Amino acid sequence: MDVACLRDVSGDGRRALPALPERGRPVNRLSRPVNAVRACSAYEGRMTTAAQSLALSPAMNRRHYKDFAGRERYQTFFPEGMRCTPATTPQEEWWSWGGLDVHLDRLAVPESKIKVIVLHGAGAYGRVMAPAAVLARKHGWETVSPDLPGYGLTAVPSARLEYSLWVDCVVALIEAELARDGRPVVLFGVSLGGLLAYQAAARSKRVVGLVATTLADPRERDVRRGFARAELLGSAGLWLLENLRAVTDGLPMPMRYMSRMNRISNKPDLAALCESDPLGGGNWVPARFLRTLMSAAPDIEPEDFRVCPVLLTHPGVDQMTDISLSRRFFDRLAAPKRMVVLEGASHMPTEQPGVDQMERAVVEFARSLEADLPCPARH
């Protein structure tokens, strides 16, 4: 396991980075006409994310979210108590892992007994998870929010990007954080990040708790149909991607048209922001990522999962992942578990009373985890 050192970066940027695109403007991640078949060989081996030119640059040339115009636009959609202030804005770090420079947002709380790793899905990135970090800090918990490979500021060669890289990255981050200070780790996954949290916990077996907003298994046809924006991808798409992967794996795919990104929030302006953001929902990924996501099997099936307690806080008005699909997976779990339905909340929960219900459920869950920790909790 590669446990690399963590280091703070605070160098000044010299080049301006692009602002978020205007609402409704199509995002072309390659800055070229989209002809997927013709672009395949050229795209294969390129870096994904708008930070592609930064990935292998010296530390002094790395950019930060403060260099991007429009990052604060997400904040206005969350309740005031979840918005960042100068005191609660995460500090940016870079973590060298597996030949990649992984961007981390850390909101440090030195006295925290546990540490929460917050995981985004396919429509966001670490900085979008900042409201969850703000709430955690309010209750005394430290958070680390990575930009997973291919999203946010973490660039990756397209030829390397498949879903298993995300799982490997999170497992390695768990190890790195445990090596850093020994504080027990809790995983908190939003959207696809919920499934990712489960798969990382099953592989690592070194976390003390798992919170997810959704837990749907993409190996199930109903889940793929619910995820896919195009009917073909939700039905015969996996068969085609598997059997034609020598041709299709490198094809660039826009996530906003592959998934129901337009349903990520029931607030139209927030949904439009997410699906047009080139660092998140407006991202392009190789077809390999979708193929490996839809066929990924966990190291431990839920019937045998006893690694840690699980809390599922599923949005009650989720138009992107039907609650029945998460409940199906949740019911199979052998671990101690609890499910809370967030009233009025959409897939990216920003609505009341669901947000307050999620906060209460997570606080109760985390306090119970703390109570079960051996003394002393830190070394």
C-alpha positions, -999 to 999 in steps of 0.1 A, spaced: 0 0 0 14 34 -10 12 57 20 26 89 7 32 120 28 6 148 29 17 183 24 1 217 23 4 238 -8 -1 275 -8 18 287 -38 4 316 -57 -11 309 -91 -1 329 -121 -26 318 -147 -63 323 -145 -84 292 -147 -117 290 -164 -149 300 -146 -179 278 -146 -197 279 -179 -229 299 -182 -261 280 -176 -272 260 -206 -239 263 -224 -227 228 -236 -194 217 -221 -168 202 -244 -141 188 -222 -118 183 -251 -122 219 -265 -128 203 -299 -158 192 -320 -173 161 -304 -169 132 -328 -164 103 -304 -152 77 -329 -127 100 -346 -115 114 -312 -109 81 -296 -72 76 -304 -64 112 -297 -84 112 -264 -69 79 -251 -39 89 -230 -50 125 -225 -57 138 -190 -92 141 -178 -107 171 -159 -101 208 -166 -70 205 -145 -53 182 -170 -25 207 -177 -17 209 -140 -14 172 -131 23 167 -135 34 203 -130 57 213 -101 40 220 -68 45 258 -72 24 258 -103 -5 238 -89 -38 257 -87 -63 260 -60 -101 265 -59 -95 301 -49 -82 306 -84 -115 295 -99 -143 320 -103 -177 307 -94 -169 281 -68 -190 299 -43 -221 295 -65 -229 261 -49 -230 277 -15 -261 297 -20 -282 265 -25 -274 252 9 -289 263 42 -269 292 58 -255 270 85 -238 248 59 -221 276 40 -184 282 42 -170 312 61 -134 323 62 -130 302 93 -147 271 78 -133 271 43 -113 239 39 -75 241 35 -62 227 2 -35 199 1 -20 176 -24 -14 139 -18 10 120 -40 -4 86 -46 1 60 -74 18 85 -97 -11 110 -93 -14 143 -75 -47 140 -56 -63 172 -44 -76 172 -9 -98 196 10 -91 193 48 -111 211 75 -89 203 105 -102 198 140 -71 186 160 -92 175 190 -116 154 169 -118 118 181 -127 105 146 -119 116 111 -145 117 83 -135 111 47 -162 127 25 -167 111 -9 -184 127 -39 -201 110 -68 -201 114 -105 -217 149 -105 -195 167 -80 -160 169 -64 -144 176 -31 -151 213 -28 -188 208 -35 -188 186 -4 -177 215 18 -212 220 33 -209 185 48 -175 195 62 -189 227 77 -216 206 96 -190 181 108 -167 209 121 -197 223 140 -199 191 159 -162 187 164 -151 163 137 -123 167 112 -130 160 75 -109 152 44 -126 155 10 -107 142 -20 -112 151 -56 -113 115 -70 -92 108 -101 -107 125 -132 -127 150 -111 -121 184 -96 -84 192 -96 -72 156 -97 -61 148 -132 -54 113 -145 -44 99 -179 -76 87 -196 -60 52 -201 -59 48 -164 -93 59 -155 -116 31 -145 -139 28 -115 -115 5 -96 -90 34 -95 -116 53 -73 -119 23 -49 -81 19 -48 -77 57 -42 -101 57 -12 -85 26 4 -51 42 1 -64 74 16 -78 55 45 -43 40 51 -26 74 47 -49 91 72 -45 63 97 -8 65 93 -9 103 97 -24 104 132 -41 71 140 -76 86 144 -104 62 135 -119 68 101 -156 71 91 -166 72 55 -194 95 43 -205 91 7 -229 112 -13 -246 99 -44 -223 74 -61 -199 82 -32 -222 60 -10 -215 29 -31 -179 39 -33 -177 42 5 -192 7 9 -168 -8 -16 -138 9 0 -149 -2 35 -153 -38 23 -118 -37 8 -100 -18 36 -118 -33 66 -102 -5 86 -131 20 90 -153 23 121 -185 36 104 -201 42 70 -227 69 61 -243 70 26 -270 90 10 -276 62 -16 -266 26 -18 -277 12 -52 -259 -17 -68 -252 -9 -105 -249 -46 -113 -287 -47 -111 -305 -38 -144 -331 -17 -126 -303 4 -111 -286 9 -145 -319 19 -160 -325 44 -133 -289 58 -137 -288 60 -174 -302 90 -193 -301 70 -226 -323 39 -227 -297 19 -245 -270 24 -218 -295 13 -192 -304 -19 -210 -281 -34 -235 -254 -8 -229 -233 -28 -205 -233 -59 -228 -221 -36 -257 -194 -20 -236 -181 -53 -223 -181 -70 -257 -168 -41 -277 -144 -27 -251 -114 -30 -274 -131 -3 -295 -152 16 -270 -131 18 -238 -113 50 -248 -143 68 -262 -149 101 -244 -184 102 -228 -201 133 -213 -215 124 -179 -244 148 -182 -257 129 -212 -248 94 -199 -265 98 -165 -296 116 -153 -275 145 -141 -304 168 -148 -321 152 -118 -293 156 -93 -313 183 -76 -350 193 -76 -338 229 -77 -335 235 -114 -307 261 -111 -286 238 -89 -292 209 -113 -281 231 -142 -250 243 -123 -240 207 -116 -244 193 -151 -226 223 -166 -196 223 -143 -166 209 -162 -150 198 -129 -180 178 -119 -213 168 -136 -201 184 -169 -171 162 -170 -162 137 -197 -149 103 -188 -138 73 -210 -164 47 -216 -141 23 -196 -151 42 -164 -188 35 -171 -182 -1 -180 -162 -9 -149 -186 11 -127 -216 -9 -139 -199 -43 -134 -180 -36 -102 -184 -63 -75 -175 -55 -39 -149 -75 -20 -176 -84 4 -212 -89 -6 -237 -71 17 -250 -104 32 -215 -109 46 -206 -73 54 -198 -69 91 -170 -44 89 -187 -15 106 -222 0 113 -240 16 84 -262 46 83 -283 52 51 -297 88 49 -317 86 17 -333 117 2 -371 113 3 -377 130 -31 -348 116 -50 -355 117 -87 -321 104 -97 -319 72 -75 -352 57 -65 -353 50 -28 -364 14 -35 -331 6 -52 -311 17 -21 -334 -1 2 -329 -33 -17 -291 -31 -10 -296 -19 25 -319 -48 34 -292 -72 25 -266 -58 49 -255 -80 78 -239 -52 97 -257 -31 123 -277 -6 103 -302 22 103 -321 40 75 -335 75 77 -356 90 49 -349 128 44 -382 145 40 -384 169 10 -347 163 0 -335 157 -35 -306 135 -46 -281 163 -36 -298 171 -3 -301 208 3 -338 211 13 -354 213 47 -365 195 68 -344 167 52 -310 185 58 -318 189 96 -329 153 97 -297 142 81 -276 162 106 -294 148 136 -291 112 123 -254 116 115 -246 132 148 -264 105 167 -245 78 146 -211 94 150 -216 99 188 -224 62 191 -192 54 172 -172 76 195 -187 59 226 -175 25 213 -139 36 207 -113 22 230 -97 45 254 -75 64 247 -90 71 213 -58 85 199 -21 75 202 
